[in-house]
Amino acid sequence: MRRKIMVVGAGKSGKTSLVNILNDYDGPLRKTQDMIFGKYTIDVPGAYLENPWMYKHLISAAQNNAGHVLILVDQSDVTEIYSPGFAKVFRCPVTGVITKADVHPENRETCEKQLKAIGVDPPYFPVSLTERTGIDELKDHLREFMIEKDEDR
């Protein structure tokens, strides 16, 4: 079984929209209340991050199912929601994604500082889902997790 890409971020940061793009799904969006296991991804509700008592479930799911973690920060809302060093709890590679990169460009440096404080090393991937920018670069970075393999069929 292929290990999936876990997508973590605050509510309204663009997680489900990004997950749908990574999974090549163009159906309707709906609020995610439970972890959703997609073709390539695990969509984690913002509540898992916003409630520290839920961290144990987040970490357990990552250890058992994730081969890569995407940590999202929202350029349109630079409220700090992650604990310092948060990314270090994961055993697999972690990548930083700056969502809504087309909104409030003056916040880019703040987002990069947040990712660094969280424990995510560069490169960071700024993406705009409305303008469809940065997505191809992110997909290239994640390519090994998005290839159909014989054992997955």
N, C-alpha and C positions, 0 to 999 in steps of 0.2 A: 504494500500500500504506500502510495506517495504521501509524504508529509506535506501539510498545507501551509499557506501563508496566513498567519494570524494578523488581523488588522485591528489596532487598538487606538482609541482616541475619544475625546469628549463628545457628548451629544451634539449633533448639528455640525460636526467637523467635516462631514463628507465621507464617512466610512462606508456606508451602504452604497452610495453612488460609486465610489472607487471600487468596491468589491464587485458590483455589477459589471463594471467595465473590464476588470481583470477576468471575470468568469464569462465574458462575452454574452451577458444577459441584458436584454433591453425591455424587460417587463416593468410593471408598476413598482414604485418605491413604497415601502411601508415601514412603520416604526419597528425596530428590532428589539424585542424584549428578552429573547434568549439567544444564545450563541447559535448562529446559522452556519452549517457546514455546506459550502458550495463546491463547485467543481474543483477549484484550486485554492479556495480561501476558507477562513473561519472569520465570520463577522461578529465582533464582540460588542455587545451593547455598551453605551457610554456609562451605564450604571455600574458596571464592573470596575470601572476606573474611578468613578466619582465616589464610591463607597469603599473605604479601605478594608472593611471586613470581607469584601468580595475578592480581594487580591488572591487569596489562596485558591479560589476556583479558576481565576485567570491563569495563575502560574501552573496549576495542575493541568489544565487544558493545553497549555503551551508545551509542557514536558511530554505529554502523551501524544499530541497530534501535530504540532507545528515544527516545520523545518526552517522557518524564517518568520520574523515578526516585523511588521511595519508599525512604527509609532508615528501617529499623526499629530501635528500642531496646526492650528487654524490661523492663517495670517490675518483674517478679518476680526479675530478675537484672541488677543494674546494673553488672556488670563492664564496664569500658571496653575495647572491641575495635577502635574506629575510630581512625585517626590524626587529629590535629588538622588541620582544614581539608579532610578527605577529600572532602566534598561539592563542593568547588570544582573537582575534576577533570572534572566532568560539564558538557557544553555545554547541556544541556536543563534545564528547571525541576526542582528537587528539593523534595520534601515530607517532613517528619518525621512518623513514626507511632510512637506509644507503644503497644506491644502489651501484652496482659494487664493492662489498666488497672483491672481489678477486684481485682488482687492487689497487696498491699503499697502502699497509697495514699501512705504516707509517702515513697516513692521518686519520686513524680511530679516534684518540683523537681529532683532529681538527673538524671532523664531529660531534662528540658528544658535543663539546663546542658550535658549531653552533646551534645544536638543542636546547641546554639549553638556549642560548641567544634568540632564536626564541620564547621560552616559552613552549617548549615541555618537559614534564617530562619523565624520564626513566620508563620502559625499552625501549631501542631502538632496532630495528630489522635490523641487517646487512644481506643483501641478495645478492646473486650472481645469476643472471638469466642464465648466461652461464654455471656455474657449478651446478646450481639447488640447492644451499645451502641457508638455512634460510627461505625458502618458507613455509615449513610445520609449522614452529614455528609461522610465521606471520599469516597463515591461521587459526591456532588454536586460536590465539589472536582475530581474526575477526570472529570466527565461528558463533556468533549469527546473523551476517549480511549476512551469506552465507548459510542459511538453507531455503529450500523451505517451505513456509507457505501456508495454505489453501486459505487465502485471496489474495494471489499473483497469483493464477491460474486463 
